[in-house]
Amino acid sequence: MQDQLEHLHATLRKRPPAADSAAQRVAETLMRAFRALQRDPHLADAMVRALTFADRSVSPEVDRVSRQTTAIILDAMGLEDPTPEQLSAVRVIEHTWHSALITWLSGRASIAQVRIDIETVCRLIDLTDPGRGRRSG
């Protein structure tokens, strides 16, 4: 999984997402990653299972995968120094992406539904943008 993510990160650096907003860039990035996993669903299934059922003995490896995923999302957002609120949003996005992979692999979600879920959760990024006005209430 780490190798796959490193390859994806390198590819994204060569051809970064072109969308205007950070939320759209992250959604595009995650859907590119998803399409890469679609090409080999057996490998995707094995990687997701390895992460999902990993015990504490492989915590360092799981942590590296998580850090790499976070770095990919932050790069897509264009952030080098995220706020705690932005990091929280990134974690929620990672959890949703992981869950979307599981539901797709198990045949309980279509690719279209995965896209909708990813685009929906990526809107959290806009809510954590310090430059945006805050809603009261």
C-alpha atoms as a printed R data frame, in Angstrom:
    type eleno elety resid chain resno       x      y       z
1   ATOM     1    CA   MET     A     1   0.000  0.000   0.000
2   ATOM     2    CA   GLN     A     2   2.855  2.340   0.844
3   ATOM     3    CA   ASP     A     3   4.425  1.698  -2.574
4   ATOM     4    CA   GLN     A     4   1.109  2.358  -4.315
5   ATOM     5    CA   LEU     A     5   0.644  5.630  -2.425
6   ATOM     6    CA   GLU     A     6   4.197  6.774  -3.141
7   ATOM     7    CA   HIS     A     7   3.674  6.089  -6.850
8   ATOM     8    CA   LEU     A     8   0.369  7.974  -6.762
9   ATOM     9    CA   HIS     A     9   1.981 10.909  -4.944
10  ATOM    10    CA   ALA     A    10   4.769 11.093  -7.536
11  ATOM    11    CA   THR     A    11   2.228 10.973 -10.365
12  ATOM    12    CA   LEU     A    12   0.155 13.709  -8.751
13  ATOM    13    CA   ARG     A    13   3.210 15.914  -8.372
14  ATOM    14    CA   LYS     A    14   3.928 15.510 -12.093
15  ATOM    15    CA   ARG     A    15   0.289 16.111 -13.052
16  ATOM    16    CA   PRO     A    16  -1.430 17.918 -10.180
17  ATOM    17    CA   PRO     A    17  -5.222 18.244 -10.141
18  ATOM    18    CA   ALA     A    18  -6.353 21.320 -12.039
19  ATOM    19    CA   ALA     A    19  -9.593 22.253 -10.264
20  ATOM    20    CA   ASP     A    20 -10.016 25.747  -8.830
21  ATOM    21    CA   SER     A    21 -11.019 24.938  -5.255
22  ATOM    22    CA   ALA     A    22  -9.108 22.852  -2.729
23  ATOM    23    CA   ALA     A    23 -12.189 20.649  -2.194
24  ATOM    24    CA   GLN     A    24 -12.425 19.910  -5.917
25  ATOM    25    CA   ARG     A    25  -8.695 19.180  -6.161
26  ATOM    26    CA   VAL     A    26  -8.853 16.725  -3.265
27  ATOM    27    CA   ALA     A    27 -11.930 14.999  -4.717
28  ATOM    28    CA   GLU     A    28 -10.174 14.743  -8.092
29  ATOM    29    CA   THR     A    29  -7.045 13.362  -6.413
30  ATOM    30    CA   LEU     A    30  -8.943 10.718  -4.456
31  ATOM    31    CA   MET     A    31 -10.943  9.679  -7.508
32  ATOM    32    CA   ARG     A    32  -7.696  9.303  -9.467
33  ATOM    33    CA   ALA     A    33  -6.422  7.068  -6.678
34  ATOM    34    CA   PHE     A    34  -9.687  5.159  -6.721
35  ATOM    35    CA   ARG     A    35  -9.475  4.630 -10.498
36  ATOM    36    CA   ALA     A    36  -5.921  3.301 -10.061
37  ATOM    37    CA   LEU     A    37  -7.213  0.798  -7.499
38  ATOM    38    CA   GLN     A    38 -10.094 -0.154  -9.815
39  ATOM    39    CA   ARG     A    39  -7.615 -1.448 -12.367
40  ATOM    40    CA   ASP     A    40  -6.656 -4.254  -9.976
41  ATOM    41    CA   PRO     A    41  -9.562 -4.865  -7.588
42  ATOM    42    CA   HIS     A    42  -7.903 -7.964  -6.093
43  ATOM    43    CA   LEU     A    43  -4.864 -5.923  -5.091
44  ATOM    44    CA   ALA     A    44  -7.114 -3.142  -3.807
45  ATOM    45    CA   ASP     A    45  -9.057 -5.670  -1.736
46  ATOM    46    CA   ALA     A    46  -5.861 -7.133  -0.279
47  ATOM    47    CA   MET     A    47  -4.511 -3.689   0.620
48  ATOM    48    CA   VAL     A    48  -7.761 -2.553   2.240
49  ATOM    49    CA   ARG     A    49  -8.014 -5.787   4.222
50  ATOM    50    CA   ALA     A    50  -4.413 -5.455   5.365
51  ATOM    51    CA   LEU     A    51  -5.079 -1.953   6.669
52  ATOM    52    CA   THR     A    52  -8.480 -2.746   8.128
53  ATOM    53    CA   PHE     A    53  -7.440 -5.851  10.035
54  ATOM    54    CA   ALA     A    54  -3.883 -4.855  10.957
55  ATOM    55    CA   ASP     A    55  -2.988 -5.566  14.545
56  ATOM    56    CA   ARG     A    56  -0.722 -3.507  16.768
57  ATOM    57    CA   SER     A    57   2.386 -5.316  15.596
58  ATOM    58    CA   VAL     A    58   2.194 -3.446  12.273
59  ATOM    59    CA   SER     A    59   1.150 -0.064  13.669
60  ATOM    60    CA   PRO     A    60   4.244  1.720  12.295
61  ATOM    61    CA   GLU     A    61   3.400  0.548   8.746
62  ATOM    62    CA   VAL     A    62  -0.238  1.561   9.098
63  ATOM    63    CA   ASP     A    63   0.858  4.948  10.466
64  ATOM    64    CA   ARG     A    64   3.139  5.464   7.438
65  ATOM    65    CA   VAL     A    65   0.244  4.732   5.073
66  ATOM    66    CA   SER     A    66  -1.920  7.214   6.961
67  ATOM    67    CA   ARG     A    67   0.794  9.897   6.888
68  ATOM    68    CA   GLN     A    68   1.297  9.346   3.152
69  ATOM    69    CA   THR     A    69  -2.447  9.644   2.513
70  ATOM    70    CA   THR     A    70  -2.548 12.827   4.601
71  ATOM    71    CA   ALA     A    71   0.406 14.259   2.640
72  ATOM    72    CA   ILE     A    72  -1.350 13.528  -0.667
73  ATOM    73    CA   ILE     A    73  -4.512 15.296   0.498
74  ATOM    74    CA   LEU     A    74  -2.605 18.280   1.911
75  ATOM    75    CA   ASP     A    75  -0.668 18.631  -1.350
76  ATOM    76    CA   ALA     A    76  -3.941 18.623  -3.286
77  ATOM    77    CA   MET     A    77  -5.261 21.282  -0.908
78  ATOM    78    CA   GLY     A    78  -2.110 23.336  -1.397
79  ATOM    79    CA   LEU     A    79  -1.372 23.403   2.356
80  ATOM    80    CA   GLU     A    80   1.975 23.149   4.040
81  ATOM    81    CA   ASP     A    81   0.938 24.229   7.533
82  ATOM    82    CA   PRO     A    82  -2.642 23.034   8.185
83  ATOM    83    CA   THR     A    83  -4.657 24.122  11.197
84  ATOM    84    CA   PRO     A    84  -5.904 21.502  13.667
85  ATOM    85    CA   GLU     A    85  -9.382 21.953  12.185
86  ATOM    86    CA   GLN     A    86  -8.047 21.283   8.678
87  ATOM    87    CA   LEU     A    87  -6.206 18.169   9.876
88  ATOM    88    CA   SER     A    88  -9.444 16.942  11.444
89  ATOM    89    CA   ALA     A    89 -11.243 17.440   8.124
90  ATOM    90    CA   VAL     A    90  -8.458 15.514   6.362
91  ATOM    91    CA   ARG     A    91  -8.888 12.599   8.796
92  ATOM    92    CA   VAL     A    92 -12.644 12.523   8.129
93  ATOM    93    CA   ILE     A    93 -11.950 12.577   4.379
94  ATOM    94    CA   GLU     A    94  -9.485  9.689   4.773
95  ATOM    95    CA   HIS     A    95 -12.042  7.675   6.763
96  ATOM    96    CA   THR     A    96 -14.727  8.303   4.171
97  ATOM    97    CA   TRP     A    97 -12.406  7.343   1.311
98  ATOM    98    CA   HIS     A    98 -11.459  4.121   3.108
99  ATOM    99    CA   SER     A    99 -15.106  3.328   3.792
100 ATOM   100    CA   ALA     A   100 -16.033  4.081   0.173
101 ATOM   101    CA   LEU     A   101 -13.355  1.640  -0.990
102 ATOM   102    CA   ILE     A   102 -14.742 -1.056   1.300
103 ATOM   103    CA   THR     A   103 -18.334 -0.567   0.170
104 ATOM   104    CA   TRP     A   104 -17.287 -0.576  -3.507
105 ATOM   105    CA   LEU     A   105 -15.113 -3.680  -3.083
106 ATOM   106    CA   SER     A   106 -17.985 -5.485  -1.362
107 ATOM   107    CA   GLY     A   107 -20.378 -4.563  -4.161
108 ATOM   108    CA   ARG     A   108 -22.537 -2.336  -1.961
109 ATOM   109    CA   ALA     A   109 -21.700  0.949  -3.725
110 ATOM   110    CA   SER     A   110 -21.329  1.936  -7.342
111 ATOM   111    CA   ILE     A   111 -18.479  4.035  -8.657
112 ATOM   112    CA   ALA     A   112 -20.971  6.870  -9.086
113 ATOM   113    CA   GLN     A   113 -21.933  6.639  -5.404
114 ATOM   114    CA   VAL     A   114 -18.271  6.605  -4.374
115 ATOM   115    CA   ARG     A   115 -17.725  9.797  -6.385
116 ATOM   116    CA   ILE     A   116 -20.719 11.497  -4.746
117 ATOM   117    CA   ASP     A   117 -19.532 10.503  -1.266
118 ATOM   118    CA   ILE     A   118 -15.980 11.712  -1.940
119 ATOM   119    CA   GLU     A   119 -17.164 15.014  -3.400
120 ATOM   120    CA   THR     A   120 -19.540 15.503  -0.462
121 ATOM   121    CA   VAL     A   121 -16.941 14.873   2.246
122 ATOM   122    CA   CYS     A   122 -14.361 17.046   0.481
123 ATOM   123    CA   ARG     A   123 -16.658 20.027   1.019
124 ATOM   124    CA   LEU     A   124 -15.437 19.934   4.629
125 ATOM   125    CA   ILE     A   125 -12.288 21.563   3.316
126 ATOM   126    CA   ASP     A   126 -14.196 24.707   2.406
127 ATOM   127    CA   LEU     A   127 -15.657 24.842   5.910
128 ATOM   128    CA   THR     A   128 -12.178 24.785   7.479
129 ATOM   129    CA   ASP     A   129 -10.687 27.469   5.245
130 ATOM   130    CA   PRO     A   130  -9.585 30.277   7.600
131 ATOM   131    CA   GLY     A   131 -10.115 32.783   4.781
132 ATOM   132    CA   ARG     A   132 -13.812 32.032   4.548
133 ATOM   133    CA   GLY     A   133 -16.389 33.774   6.682
134 ATOM   134    CA   ARG     A   134 -17.694 31.740   9.584
135 ATOM   135    CA   ARG     A   135 -21.376 31.065  10.002
136 ATOM   136    CA   SER     A   136 -22.887 32.011  13.303
137 ATOM   137    CA   GLY     A   137 -25.512 29.988  15.029
